Amino acid sequence: MSERLRDITLALAGVFQAALLVQLQAREGRVPETPYRSSIGSLLRIDAPDVPAVFDGTAGVRLGLETLASQLAQSPQDAEITRYVVSLMYLERRLHRDRDMLATLRAGIERASAQAETFGATHTNVIANLGGTYGDTLSRLRFRILVRGEPVYLENPDNAARVRALLLAGVRAAFLWRQRGGSRLQLFLQRRRILATTRALLAEIGGPVH
């Protein structure tokens, strides 16, 4: 596989992983710890040397690769996951055009990164900071992502902060995807190549190949 297609697929898997984690957090109030830590960590690795390093290695988006493979290979797809992914990509494009919001977002992530050095990336204080940063920036746009789930979880402040932090991680992955040359048209036209690359990456890390 080409390095460019590999990078695009990994970044896209990062978007799908964040989308699935948002769904799980909203519906069940909990998520698998390893992919959660990887997705949150990707927000704090602003100056990572390459795409795999953003997610702390290819295995960091194993869940995202599995989700991407399932969505590309199966019909019907999970409509809610698709909606979250499309919405995250749209938010990223809006963010890219707003320099002031980008600056505010970066400052918030840098504050969270400093906190993480003391408490760890998924500490409640760090997640609250990231969730607040999302609330101060992307959630103020006219377009908002409507997250569906159980009220008992969505109304819990800590859980709500986790959801917002994961949405922010999804936007970060969407930015990386577009930066490496990804586009919605490409996703449509090169669906089979992306699926083949996804399966190859899963085989490399020993994950189930859909």
C-alpha positions in Angstrom: 0.0 0.0 0.0 1.2 3.5 -0.6 2.2 5.7 2.4 -0.4 8.3 1.4 -3.3 5.8 1.3 -2.1 4.3 4.6 -2.1 7.7 6.2 -5.5 8.6 4.8 -7.0 5.3 6.0 -5.5 5.6 9.5 -6.8 9.2 9.9 -10.2 8.1 8.7 -10.2 5.3 11.2 -9.5 7.9 13.8 -12.7 9.7 12.8 -14.7 6.4 12.9 -13.2 5.4 16.2 -14.2 8.7 17.8 -17.7 8.4 16.3 -18.2 4.9 17.8 -16.9 6.0 21.2 -19.3 9.0 21.2 -22.1 6.5 20.4 -21.1 4.2 23.2 -20.5 6.9 25.8 -23.9 8.4 25.1 -25.8 5.1 25.1 -24.0 3.1 27.8 -22.1 5.7 29.8 -18.8 3.8 29.3 -16.3 3.0 26.5 -13.3 0.6 26.1 -10.4 2.1 27.9 -7.6 1.5 25.3 -9.2 3.2 22.3 -10.6 5.9 24.5 -7.1 6.7 25.8 -5.7 6.6 22.2 -8.4 9.0 20.8 -8.0 11.5 23.7 -4.2 11.2 23.4 -4.4 12.1 19.7 -5.6 15.5 20.7 -2.6 16.2 22.8 0.0 15.0 20.2 -0.1 18.2 18.2 3.4 17.9 16.8 3.6 14.1 16.2 6.1 13.1 13.5 3.7 11.0 11.4 0.1 9.8 11.3 0.6 6.5 13.3 2.4 8.5 16.1 -0.7 10.7 16.5 -2.6 7.6 17.7 0.4 6.1 19.5 0.8 3.5 16.8 -1.5 1.7 14.3 -3.0 -0.4 17.1 -4.3 2.8 18.7 -7.0 2.9 16.1 -7.8 -0.8 15.9 -11.4 -0.2 17.0 -11.6 2.6 14.3 -10.2 0.3 11.6 -12.7 -2.4 12.6 -15.6 0.1 12.5 -14.4 1.5 9.2 -14.1 -2.0 7.6 -17.6 -2.9 8.9 -19.1 0.3 7.6 -17.5 0.0 4.1 -18.2 -3.8 3.7 -21.7 -4.1 5.1 -25.1 -3.0 4.0 -27.1 -1.4 5.6 -24.5 0.7 7.5 -24.9 2.0 11.0 -26.7 5.2 10.1 -25.9 7.0 13.4 -22.1 6.3 13.0 -22.3 7.6 9.4 -24.1 10.7 10.6 -21.5 11.4 13.3 -18.6 10.9 10.8 -20.1 13.2 8.2 -20.9 15.8 10.9 -17.3 15.7 12.2 -15.9 16.2 8.8 -18.2 19.2 8.2 -17.3 20.8 11.5 -13.6 20.4 10.7 -14.1 22.3 7.4 -15.9 25.1 9.3 -13.2 25.2 11.8 -10.5 25.4 9.2 -11.9 28.6 7.9 -12.1 30.3 11.3 -8.6 31.4 12.4 -9.9 32.9 15.7 -11.6 29.7 16.7 -8.6 27.7 15.7 -6.4 29.8 18.0 -8.9 29.4 20.9 -9.0 25.7 20.3 -5.2 25.3 20.2 -4.9 27.3 23.4 -7.4 25.0 25.1 -5.6 21.9 23.9 -2.3 23.2 25.1 -3.8 23.8 28.5 -5.1 20.3 28.6 -1.8 19.0 27.5 0.0 20.7 30.4 -2.6 19.2 32.8 -2.1 15.8 31.3 1.6 15.9 32.1 0.6 15.9 35.8 -2.6 14.0 35.9 -2.6 11.8 32.8 -4.5 12.2 29.5 -7.8 10.8 30.6 -8.0 12.4 34.0 -11.3 14.1 34.9 -9.7 17.5 35.0 -8.1 17.1 31.5 -11.4 15.8 30.0 -13.3 18.7 31.6 -10.8 21.1 30.0 -11.2 19.5 26.6 -14.9 19.3 26.9 -15.0 23.0 27.9 -12.8 23.9 24.9 -15.3 22.2 22.6 -18.1 24.0 24.3 -16.3 27.4 23.8 -15.6 26.8 20.1 -17.3 24.2 17.9 -20.5 24.0 19.9 -21.1 27.7 19.3 -21.4 27.2 15.5 -24.9 27.3 14.0 -24.4 23.7 13.0 -24.2 21.4 15.9 -23.8 17.6 16.2 -26.9 16.1 17.8 -25.8 13.3 20.1 -28.4 10.7 20.9 -28.3 8.5 23.9 -29.7 7.8 27.4 -30.6 11.0 29.3 -29.1 9.6 32.5 -25.7 9.7 30.8 -26.1 12.8 28.6 -27.2 14.9 31.6 -24.2 13.7 33.7 -21.5 16.5 33.6 -18.5 14.1 33.6 -20.1 12.0 30.9 -21.1 15.0 28.8 -17.5 16.2 29.0 -16.3 12.9 27.8 -18.6 13.0 24.8 -17.4 16.5 23.9 -13.8 15.6 24.2 -14.4 12.6 21.9 -16.1 14.8 19.4 -13.0 17.1 19.5 -10.9 14.0 18.9 -13.0 13.2 15.9 -12.5 16.7 14.5 -8.8 16.4 15.1 -8.7 13.1 13.1 -10.8 14.7 10.3 -8.3 17.5 10.1 -5.5 14.9 9.8 -7.5 13.0 7.1 -8.0 16.1 5.0 -4.4 17.3 5.6 -3.1 14.0 4.2 -5.3 14.3 1.1 -8.5 12.7 2.1 -11.8 13.9 0.7 -15.4 12.7 0.6 -15.2 12.3 -3.2 -12.2 10.1 -2.8 -14.0 8.1 -0.1 -16.8 7.5 -2.6 -14.6 6.8 -5.6 -11.9 4.7 -3.9 -14.1 2.8 -1.5 -12.6 -0.6 -2.4 -9.0 0.6 -2.1 -9.7 2.1 1.3 -11.4 -1.1 2.4 -8.5 -3.2 1.2 -6.0 -0.9 3.0 -8.1 -1.1 6.1 -8.1 -4.9 6.0 -4.3 -4.9 5.4 -3.7 -2.7 8.4 -5.9 -4.9 10.6 -4.0 -7.9 9.4 -0.7 -6.2 10.4 -1.8 -5.6 14.0 -3.7 -8.9 14.3 -7.2 -7.5 14.4 -10.3 -9.2 13.0 -10.6 -8.6 9.2 -14.1 -7.9 8.1 
